Amino acid sequence: MSTIAVIGSINLDLVATVARLPSPGETVTDAELSRFPGGKGANQALAAQRLGADVKLIACVGDDAAADDAQALLLEGGVDLSGVQSVADLPTGIAMIAVAPSGENHIVVAPGANRALMLDVLAVPVADALICQLEVPTDTVAKAAREFGGFFCVNLAPAKHVDVAVLQRADLIVVNEVEAAWYGDSLSAASGMIATTVGAAGATISKNGEDIAFAKPPRVDAVDTTAAGDAFTAALTVALVEGQEPQQALEFACAAGAAACTKPGAQPSLPTRDEVTKLM
């Protein structure tokens, strides 16, 4: 079993299911509200655990009731939470998500305690692989890139400026089409693989400017696309660390992302290894 560490965010997701997503300045009513554990770091940690890895999460939560709710499925799923710290003066991160019947969504995040995952409190773990995202301070991600010795994956989401050394160090960079456009030519600094997702149209892996793999996800009835990218990122990392070739790993990751679209909520939707294999 491979060991994977995740440095990232923990949020509690407040999900409003609406008949349609609002336009700017518009109010849409008659929504149904649900609460789910979320946060890109937590989602990717639980996804990797469910896909067969032994996972440790390094993160921060607030000293509040939301922290317990946000960690409930991680605890139930067997993720090692010994690296999660409670911060007394900040609330647990909250994500406000509107989801349409098509599964498309709008997301606004209030990071709260995720901002406290700083250099002075971060001990970079030992593992086969490390996954980072950008819902925590980018200086923290840069430190992890410098100090971690194994396979390093960074999901450049949400899009924001990062030290070019992070791009140069990463064995795997994951972006969606919007993030890829935002980073543009700066991604040419990458020396490892770049996985770019385009929703139902599929995903590619490129290296040194050349595509080395392409795959499309299986057709599913999408309910909620929240965490589909997190499932993809975790699955691709798990597969590559296991020694799968890029094409095989990408097909596995696309299936994991598709499976995550078939259930509501972030972490409740994350598939097991068996579910992904059956969908493939």
Secondary structure, 3 states (H helix, E strand, C coil): CCEEEEECCCEEEEEEECCCCCCCCCCCCCCEEEEEEECHHHHHHHHHHHCCCEEEEEEEEECCHHHHHHHHHHHHHCCEEEEEEEECCCCCEEEEEEECCCCCEEEEEECHHHHHCCHHHCCCCCCCEEEECCCCCHHHHHHHHHHCCCEEEEECCCCCCCCHHHHHHCCEEEEEHHHHHHHHHHHHHCCCEEEEECHHHCEEEEECCEEEEEECCCCCCCCCCCCHHHHHHHHHHHHHHCCCCHHHHHHHHHHHHHHHCCCCCCHHHCCCHHHHHHHC
